[in-house]
């Protein structure tokens, strides 16, 4: 037992996970608070939806630059700068929250945060593989990080609720700002095994951007197995988006009580948080060519069962199961990319994955939205069948020798 805790009490691991957890508490607070303020100012849900689309467009537009810079400079320093920029952005809203410029300040803050996010994500993807973690497996670190992402978001939302009720927006934004600065301090304390402190001027970065990505695309063409892994990562994120879309209609039309929506979301989040308990065991038992499809298969079965039941408790059990294997599958895909590729291209790998997820969201979510509007049960059945179909494709493709060579365990 002492050895298990010692792994997570490693100095760098402790500060990295603490920063991740605290950062996501801030994200949870900011998301809920800003949605409430914007709705109060505009009295329009459509405006919130439009802002979400704009946020994603901004973040996606900077992924190419973020991935390139994360591979050129120190990922640790980029993470710190991104946190500081986000904290400073929240300060703008904090100073102007009680003025007639409240809405403009919030929109400015959201734009700045979404400009920083692609850089933070690309750098954070590299940091996971670079930090000193002793005997801790990379898959275990990824799993616990994913759990803390979910846990931080849940706590952030819970903390924001009383602030919204009493309209204590200044206090909420102050806490939000502090979380970003604490996260930056935690990142400053981590130690890296592979330092990527390449000195590069802005001019050099700009000149090499297009060439860098052309070389990277050429690499993916030669290493088609990695490209396949990147493409199939989108389906776990598709499942998360569909869960967010269907919860309110499922709770009202199938379970006949909107109060169950929060429970559904909670069971999914708890399942995802607990994925770290099984990732290590599964990766010890099976190779990557099995794990690549296992998580998607279980999620597919879960969605099909959801489409056939109106039982509250069976629904909650399936939401927990889907969350558990969604978190597991995301961790497996991410760990395989980190272990099987050189650290110097991890930034572009992260950004390219985010671009694929964004493009698939733009194409597929409108289709599933229409399906769920027509019938939430048929929409879930459709998603379940899609995931089972993807599983069949992966079972066949993963029989190749190159898939069997991909590592899923390692430090």
C-alpha positions as CSV (number, residue, x, y, z in Angstrom):
1,X,0.0,0.0,0.0
2,X,2.9,2.4,0.9
3,X,4.4,1.8,-2.6
4,X,1.1,2.6,-4.3
5,X,0.8,5.9,-2.6
6,X,4.5,6.6,-3.0
7,X,4.0,6.6,-6.8
8,X,1.5,9.4,-6.6
9,X,3.4,11.3,-3.9
10,X,6.4,11.7,-6.3
11,X,7.1,15.4,-6.2
12,X,6.6,16.1,-10.0
13,X,3.6,13.8,-10.2
14,X,2.0,15.5,-7.2
15,X,2.4,19.0,-8.5
16,X,1.3,18.0,-12.0
17,X,-1.9,16.3,-10.8
18,X,-2.6,19.1,-8.4
19,X,-2.3,21.7,-11.1
20,X,-4.5,19.7,-13.4
21,X,-7.2,19.3,-10.7
22,X,-7.1,23.0,-9.6
23,X,-7.2,24.2,-13.3
24,X,-10.3,22.1,-13.9
25,X,-12.0,23.5,-10.8
26,X,-11.5,26.9,-12.4
27,X,-12.8,25.8,-15.7
28,X,-16.0,24.4,-14.1
29,X,-16.6,27.7,-12.2
30,X,-16.0,29.8,-15.3
31,X,-18.2,27.8,-17.6
32,X,-21.3,27.9,-15.3
33,X,-20.9,31.5,-14.2
34,X,-20.4,33.0,-17.6
35,X,-23.3,31.0,-19.1
36,X,-25.6,32.4,-16.3
37,X,-24.4,36.0,-16.7
38,X,-24.6,35.9,-20.5
39,X,-28.1,34.5,-20.3
40,X,-29.2,37.2,-17.8
41,X,-27.7,39.9,-20.1
42,X,-29.2,38.6,-23.4
43,X,-32.1,36.4,-22.3
44,X,-31.1,34.0,-25.1
45,X,-30.0,30.4,-25.0
46,X,-29.2,30.7,-28.7
47,X,-26.6,33.4,-27.8
48,X,-24.9,30.9,-25.4
49,X,-24.8,28.3,-28.2
50,X,-23.4,30.9,-30.7
51,X,-20.7,31.8,-28.2
52,X,-19.8,28.1,-27.7
53,X,-19.4,27.7,-31.5
54,X,-17.2,30.8,-31.6
55,X,-15.1,29.5,-28.8
56,X,-14.5,26.2,-30.7
57,X,-13.7,28.0,-33.9
58,X,-11.1,30.2,-32.2
59,X,-9.5,27.3,-30.4
60,X,-9.5,25.1,-33.6
61,X,-7.9,28.0,-35.6
62,X,-4.9,28.1,-33.3
63,X,-4.3,24.4,-33.1
64,X,-1.8,24.4,-36.0
65,X,0.2,27.2,-34.4
66,X,0.0,25.7,-30.9
67,X,1.2,22.2,-31.9
68,X,4.2,23.7,-33.8
69,X,5.2,26.0,-30.9
70,X,4.8,23.3,-28.3
71,X,7.3,21.1,-30.2
72,X,9.7,24.0,-30.6
73,X,9.8,25.4,-27.1
74,X,9.5,24.2,-23.5
75,X,6.1,22.6,-22.9
76,X,6.4,23.3,-19.2
77,X,6.9,27.0,-19.8
78,X,4.1,27.1,-22.4
79,X,1.7,25.6,-19.9
80,X,2.6,28.1,-17.3
81,X,2.2,31.1,-19.7
82,X,-1.2,29.7,-20.8
83,X,-2.4,29.5,-17.2
84,X,-1.2,33.0,-16.5
85,X,-2.9,34.4,-19.6
86,X,-6.1,32.7,-18.6
87,X,-5.8,34.1,-15.0
88,X,-5.2,37.6,-16.4
89,X,-8.1,37.2,-18.7
90,X,-10.4,36.4,-15.8
91,X,-9.1,39.5,-14.0
92,X,-10.5,41.7,-16.8
93,X,-14.0,40.4,-16.1
94,X,-13.4,40.7,-12.3
95,X,-12.6,44.4,-12.6
96,X,-15.5,45.2,-14.9
97,X,-18.2,42.8,-13.6
98,X,-20.2,45.6,-12.0
99,X,-20.0,48.0,-14.8
100,X,-22.0,48.5,-18.0
101,X,-19.1,46.8,-19.8
102,X,-19.9,43.5,-18.1
103,X,-20.9,41.6,-21.2
104,X,-18.0,43.0,-23.3
105,X,-15.5,42.1,-20.6
106,X,-16.8,38.5,-20.4
107,X,-16.7,38.0,-24.1
108,X,-13.1,39.4,-24.1
109,X,-12.2,37.0,-21.3
110,X,-13.7,34.0,-23.2
111,X,-11.8,34.9,-26.4
112,X,-8.5,35.2,-24.5
113,X,-9.0,31.9,-22.7
114,X,-9.8,30.1,-25.9
115,X,-6.7,31.6,-27.5
116,X,-4.6,30.2,-24.7
117,X,-6.4,26.8,-24.5
118,X,-4.8,25.2,-27.7
119,X,-1.4,26.0,-26.4
120,X,-2.2,24.7,-22.9
121,X,-3.6,21.4,-24.3
122,X,-0.7,20.8,-26.7
123,X,1.9,21.6,-24.0
124,X,0.1,19.5,-21.4
125,X,0.0,16.5,-23.7
126,X,3.8,16.7,-23.9
127,X,4.2,17.4,-20.2
128,X,2.6,14.1,-19.3
129,X,5.3,12.1,-21.1
130,X,8.2,14.4,-20.0
131,X,7.8,14.7,-16.2
132,X,9.7,12.6,-13.8
133,X,7.3,9.9,-12.5
134,X,9.6,7.3,-11.1
135,X,8.1,3.8,-11.3
136,X,4.6,5.1,-12.2
137,X,3.3,3.8,-15.6
138,X,2.4,6.4,-18.2
139,X,-1.0,4.7,-18.6
140,X,-1.7,5.1,-14.9
141,X,-0.7,8.7,-14.9
142,X,-2.9,9.4,-17.9
143,X,-5.8,7.6,-16.2
144,X,-5.5,9.5,-12.9
145,X,-5.2,12.8,-14.8
146,X,-8.4,12.0,-16.7
147,X,-10.1,11.3,-13.4
148,X,-9.0,14.6,-11.9
149,X,-10.1,16.4,-15.0
150,X,-13.7,15.1,-14.4
151,X,-13.4,15.6,-10.6
152,X,-12.2,19.2,-10.9
153,X,-15.0,20.1,-13.3
154,X,-17.6,18.6,-11.0
155,X,-16.3,20.4,-8.0
156,X,-16.1,23.7,-10.0
157,X,-19.7,23.4,-11.0
158,X,-20.7,22.5,-7.4
159,X,-18.8,25.5,-6.1
160,X,-20.3,27.8,-8.7
161,X,-23.9,26.9,-7.8
162,X,-24.3,28.9,-4.5
163,X,-22.4,31.8,-6.1
164,X,-25.0,31.9,-8.9
165,X,-27.9,31.6,-6.4
166,X,-26.7,34.6,-4.4
167,X,-25.2,36.4,-7.4
168,X,-21.7,36.5,-5.8
169,X,-20.1,36.8,-9.3
170,X,-17.1,38.7,-8.0
171,X,-16.2,36.0,-5.5
172,X,-16.6,33.3,-8.1
173,X,-14.4,35.1,-10.6
174,X,-11.8,35.8,-7.9
175,X,-11.6,32.0,-7.1
176,X,-11.5,31.2,-10.8
177,X,-8.6,33.6,-11.3
178,X,-6.7,32.2,-8.3
179,X,-7.1,28.6,-9.6
180,X,-5.3,29.5,-12.9
181,X,-2.4,31.2,-11.0
182,X,-2.1,28.2,-8.6
183,X,-2.0,25.8,-11.5
184,X,0.8,27.9,-13.1
185,X,2.8,27.7,-9.8
186,X,2.2,23.9,-9.6
187,X,3.5,23.5,-13.2
188,X,6.6,25.5,-12.3
189,X,7.5,22.9,-9.6
190,X,7.4,19.9,-11.8
191,X,10.7,18.3,-13.0
192,X,11.1,17.0,-16.6
193,X,13.1,14.1,-17.8
194,X,13.2,15.4,-21.4
195,X,13.8,19.1,-21.5
196,X,12.7,20.7,-24.8
197,X,14.2,24.2,-24.2
198,X,15.1,24.9,-27.8
199,X,15.8,28.6,-28.2
200,X,13.8,29.9,-31.1
201,X,12.9,33.4,-32.2
202,X,9.4,34.3,-33.2
203,X,10.7,34.8,-36.8
204,X,12.1,31.2,-36.8
205,X,8.9,29.7,-35.5
206,X,6.8,31.6,-38.2
207,X,9.2,30.6,-41.0
208,X,9.1,26.9,-40.1
209,X,5.4,26.6,-39.3
210,X,4.2,25.4,-42.8
211,X,7.3,23.3,-43.5
212,X,7.0,21.7,-40.0
213,X,3.4,20.6,-40.7
214,X,4.2,19.4,-44.2
215,X,6.9,17.2,-42.7
216,X,4.5,16.0,-40.0
217,X,1.8,15.0,-42.6
218,X,4.4,13.1,-44.5
219,X,5.3,11.3,-41.3
220,X,1.6,10.3,-40.9
221,X,1.4,9.0,-44.5
222,X,4.5,6.8,-43.8
223,X,3.2,5.6,-40.4
224,X,-0.5,4.9,-41.3
225,X,-1.0,3.0,-38.0
226,X,-0.6,6.2,-36.0
227,X,-3.0,8.0,-38.4
228,X,-5.6,5.2,-37.8
229,X,-5.2,5.6,-34.1
230,X,-5.7,9.4,-34.3
231,X,-8.8,9.0,-36.5
232,X,-10.5,6.5,-34.2
233,X,-9.9,8.7,-31.2
234,X,-12.8,10.9,-32.4
235,X,-15.5,8.3,-31.4
236,X,-14.9,8.6,-27.7
237,X,-15.4,12.4,-27.9
238,X,-18.5,11.8,-30.1
239,X,-19.9,9.7,-27.3
240,X,-19.3,12.4,-24.8
241,X,-21.0,15.0,-27.0
242,X,-24.0,12.8,-27.6
243,X,-24.4,12.2,-23.8
244,X,-24.5,16.0,-23.3
245,X,-27.1,16.3,-26.1
246,X,-29.4,13.6,-25.0
247,X,-29.5,13.9,-21.2
248,X,-32.3,16.6,-20.9
249,X,-34.6,14.9,-23.4
250,X,-33.9,11.4,-22.0
251,X,-34.6,12.5,-18.5
252,X,-37.9,14.2,-19.4
253,X,-39.3,11.9,-22.1
254,X,-38.0,8.5,-21.0
255,X,-37.5,8.9,-17.2
256,X,-40.3,11.5,-16.9
257,X,-38.4,13.7,-14.5
258,X,-35.9,16.4,-15.5
259,X,-34.3,16.0,-12.0
260,X,-32.7,12.7,-13.2
261,X,-30.6,14.7,-15.7
262,X,-28.1,15.7,-13.0
263,X,-27.9,12.1,-11.8
264,X,-27.2,10.8,-15.3
265,X,-24.4,13.3,-15.7
266,X,-23.1,12.5,-12.3
267,X,-23.0,8.7,-12.9
268,X,-21.2,9.3,-16.2
269,X,-18.6,11.5,-14.6
270,X,-18.0,9.2,-11.6
271,X,-17.6,6.3,-14.0
272,X,-15.0,8.3,-16.0
273,X,-13.2,9.3,-12.8
274,X,-12.9,5.6,-11.7
275,X,-11.4,4.6,-15.0
276,X,-7.9,4.8,-13.5
277,X,-8.8,1.7,-11.4
278,X,-9.0,-0.6,-14.4
279,X,-6.7,0.9,-17.0
280,X,-3.6,-0.6,-15.5
281,X,-5.2,-4.0,-15.1
282,X,-6.5,-4.1,-18.6
283,X,-3.1,-3.0,-20.1
284,X,-1.3,-5.7,-18.2
285,X,-3.7,-8.3,-19.5
286,X,-4.2,-7.4,-23.1
287,X,-2.2,-5.8,-25.9
288,X,-3.1,-2.6,-27.6
289,X,-4.7,-4.4,-30.6
290,X,-7.4,-5.6,-28.2
291,X,-7.7,-2.4,-26.0
292,X,-8.1,-0.2,-29.1
293,X,-11.6,-1.6,-29.7
294,X,-12.7,-2.8,-26.2
295,X,-13.7,0.6,-24.8
296,X,-15.7,1.5,-27.8
297,X,-17.5,-1.9,-27.9
298,X,-18.6,-1.6,-24.2
299,X,-19.8,2.0,-24.8
300,X,-21.8,0.8,-27.9
301,X,-23.5,-2.0,-25.9
302,X,-24.3,0.6,-23.2
303,X,-26.0,3.0,-25.6
304,X,-28.0,0.2,-27.1
305,X,-29.3,-0.9,-23.7
306,X,-30.1,2.8,-22.9
307,X,-32.2,2.8,-26.1
308,X,-34.3,-0.1,-24.9
309,X,-35.0,0.7,-21.2
310,X,-37.0,3.2,-19.1
311,X,-35.7,1.9,-15.8
312,X,-34.1,4.6,-13.8
313,X,-31.5,2.4,-12.1
314,X,-30.6,0.5,-15.2
315,X,-30.1,3.9,-16.9
316,X,-27.8,5.0,-14.1
317,X,-25.9,1.8,-14.3
318,X,-25.4,2.2,-18.0
319,X,-24.3,5.8,-17.7
320,X,-21.7,4.7,-15.1
321,X,-20.5,1.9,-17.4
322,X,-20.3,4.2,-20.4
323,X,-18.4,6.8,-18.4
324,X,-16.0,4.1,-17.1
325,X,-15.1,2.8,-20.5
326,X,-15.1,6.2,-22.2
327,X,-12.4,7.4,-19.8
328,X,-10.6,4.1,-20.2
329,X,-10.6,4.3,-24.0
330,X,-9.5,7.9,-24.1
331,X,-6.6,7.0,-21.7
332,X,-5.6,4.0,-23.9
333,X,-5.5,6.0,-27.1
334,X,-3.6,8.9,-25.5
335,X,-1.0,6.6,-23.8
336,X,-0.3,4.7,-27.0
337,X,0.4,7.9,-28.9
338,X,2.7,9.2,-26.2
339,X,4.6,5.9,-25.8
340,X,5.1,5.1,-29.5
341,X,6.1,8.6,-30.8
342,X,9.1,10.8,-30.1
343,X,8.4,13.6,-27.6
344,X,9.5,16.2,-30.1
345,X,6.2,15.8,-32.1
346,X,3.8,15.4,-29.2
347,X,2.6,19.0,-29.5
348,X,1.5,18.5,-33.2
349,X,0.0,15.1,-32.3
350,X,-2.2,16.7,-29.7
351,X,-3.2,19.6,-32.0
352,X,-3.9,17.3,-34.9
353,X,-6.1,15.1,-32.7
354,X,-8.0,18.2,-31.5
355,X,-8.5,19.3,-35.2
356,X,-9.9,15.9,-36.1
357,X,-12.3,16.0,-33.1
358,X,-13.5,19.5,-34.0
359,X,-14.1,18.6,-37.6
360,X,-16.0,15.4,-36.6
361,X,-18.0,17.4,-34.1
362,X,-19.0,19.9,-36.8
363,X,-20.1,17.1,-39.2
364,X,-21.6,14.5,-36.9
365,X,-23.2,16.3,-34.0
366,X,-25.8,18.1,-36.3
367,X,-26.8,14.6,-37.6
368,X,-27.2,13.1,-34.1
369,X,-29.0,16.3,-32.9
370,X,-31.6,15.7,-35.5
371,X,-31.9,12.0,-34.7
372,X,-32.3,12.8,-31.0
373,X,-34.9,15.5,-31.8
374,X,-36.9,12.9,-33.8
375,X,-36.5,10.2,-31.1
376,X,-34.0,10.1,-28.3
377,X,-34.2,6.3,-28.1
378,X,-33.6,5.9,-31.8
379,X,-30.7,8.4,-31.6
380,X,-29.0,6.4,-28.9
381,X,-29.6,3.2,-30.8
382,X,-28.0,4.8,-33.9
383,X,-24.9,5.8,-31.8
384,X,-24.7,2.3,-30.3
385,X,-24.8,0.7,-33.7
386,X,-22.2,3.2,-35.1
387,X,-19.8,2.3,-32.2
388,X,-20.4,-1.4,-32.7
389,X,-19.6,-0.9,-36.4
390,X,-16.4,1.0,-35.6
391,X,-15.5,-1.9,-33.2
392,X,-15.9,-4.4,-36.0
393,X,-13.6,-2.3,-38.3
394,X,-11.0,-2.0,-35.5
395,X,-11.1,-5.7,-34.7
396,X,-10.2,-6.5,-38.3
397,X,-7.7,-3.7,-38.8
398,X,-5.9,-4.3,-35.5
399,X,-5.0,-7.8,-36.5
400,X,-2.1,-6.4,-38.5
401,X,1.4,-6.9,-37.1
402,X,2.1,-3.2,-36.7
403,X,-0.8,-2.8,-34.3
404,X,0.4,-5.7,-32.2
405,X,3.8,-3.9,-31.9
406,X,2.3,-0.7,-30.4
407,X,3.2,-0.3,-26.7
408,X,0.6,0.5,-24.1
409,X,2.8,-0.1,-21.0
410,X,5.9,1.8,-20.1
411,X,7.4,4.6,-18.1
